[in-house]
């Protein structure tokens, strides 16, 4: 999956215009990077489009303990979207990440997320 396909999938799933899909993708990947280990962030980056890899850069190896509410608040703050748009957008980005990476990498990501954050992994169909 290339960058345009990734962002188009996010836009379709979240019902957002392309420029907002870029914004929520940046916000979600940046927040997700904080929530996973450095190794997991690097592993995800290798399987995502090159243009998105910078959002997965992490200097430390530990994961911040963010619950779902904190995660969505971070996405909201970084994207400038309202609660509903941030939640819908974050779910669209995470769904697209899971579609874009290998099954093993998806399983590794799921293993690192707390149970409440796994709710973001419920498949979101494209509209």
C-alpha positions in Angstrom: 0.0 0.0 0.0 1.5 3.4 -1.0 0.9 6.7 0.9 -1.9 7.8 -1.4 -3.8 4.5 -1.0 -3.3 4.7 2.8 -4.6 8.2 3.1 -7.5 7.5 0.7 -8.5 4.5 2.8 -8.4 6.7 6.0 -10.5 9.4 4.3 -13.1 6.9 3.1 -13.3 5.1 6.4 -13.6 8.3 8.4 -15.7 10.2 5.9 -13.1 13.0 5.8 -11.7 15.2 3.0 -8.1 14.3 2.0 -6.4 17.1 3.9 -8.1 16.1 7.2 -7.2 12.4 6.5 -3.5 13.6 6.5 -4.0 15.5 9.7 -5.7 12.7 11.6 -3.2 10.1 10.3 -0.3 12.2 11.6 -2.0 12.7 14.9 -2.9 9.1 15.4 0.4 7.6 14.3 2.3 10.1 16.5 0.1 9.1 19.5 0.3 5.4 18.7 4.1 5.7 18.6 4.0 7.0 22.2 1.8 4.1 23.3 4.0 1.3 21.9 7.6 0.3 22.4 10.4 1.7 20.3 10.9 -1.7 18.6 7.2 -1.9 17.7 7.2 1.6 16.3 10.3 0.8 14.2 8.7 -2.5 13.0 5.5 -0.7 12.0 7.4 2.0 10.2 9.2 -0.6 8.0 5.8 -1.8 6.7 4.1 1.5 6.2 4.6 3.9 3.3 7.8 5.9 3.4 6.0 9.2 3.7 4.4 8.1 7.0 7.4 6.6 8.6 8.5 9.9 10.2 5.4 9.9 12.4 6.6 6.6 13.9 10.1 7.8 15.0 10.7 7.2 18.6 13.8 8.1 20.7 13.0 5.9 23.7 12.1 2.3 23.9 9.3 2.4 26.6 5.6 2.8 26.0 3.5 5.5 27.7 0.5 4.0 29.6 -2.3 5.7 27.7 -5.9 4.5 28.1 -8.4 4.9 25.3 -9.7 8.2 26.6 -6.2 9.7 26.9 -5.3 8.3 23.5 -8.3 9.9 21.8 -7.7 13.2 23.7 -4.1 13.3 22.4 -5.4 12.6 18.8 -8.0 15.4 19.3 -5.4 17.9 20.6 -2.9 17.1 17.8 -5.5 17.1 15.0 -7.7 20.0 16.1 -10.8 17.9 15.5 -13.8 17.5 17.7 -14.3 14.3 19.9 -16.3 12.4 17.3 -14.0 13.2 14.3 -10.9 12.3 16.3 -12.4 9.0 17.4 -13.6 8.1 14.0 -10.4 9.2 12.4 -8.2 7.4 14.9 -10.2 4.2 14.3 -9.8 4.6 10.5 -6.1 5.1 10.8 -5.6 2.1 13.1 -7.8 -0.1 10.8 -5.7 1.0 7.8 -2.5 0.3 9.6 -3.7 -3.2 10.4 -4.6 -3.6 6.7 -1.3 -2.3 5.5 1.0 -4.5 7.7 1.6 -8.2 7.8 -0.6 -10.4 10.1 2.4 -11.0 12.4 3.0 -7.3 12.7 -0.7 -6.7 13.4 -0.6 -9.4 16.1 2.5 -7.8 17.7 0.7 -4.4 17.7 -2.4 -5.9 19.3 -0.3 -7.6 22.0 1.2 -4.3 23.0 -2.1 -2.4 23.3 -4.2 -2.4 26.5 -7.6 -4.0 26.2 -9.5 -0.7 26.0 -7.3 0.6 23.2 -7.9 -2.6 21.2 -11.4 -1.2 20.6 -9.8 1.0 18.0 -9.0 -2.2 16.1 -12.6 -3.0 15.3 -12.7 -3.0 11.5 -14.0 0.2 9.9 -15.3 -0.4 6.4 -14.6 2.0 3.6 -17.7 4.1 2.7 
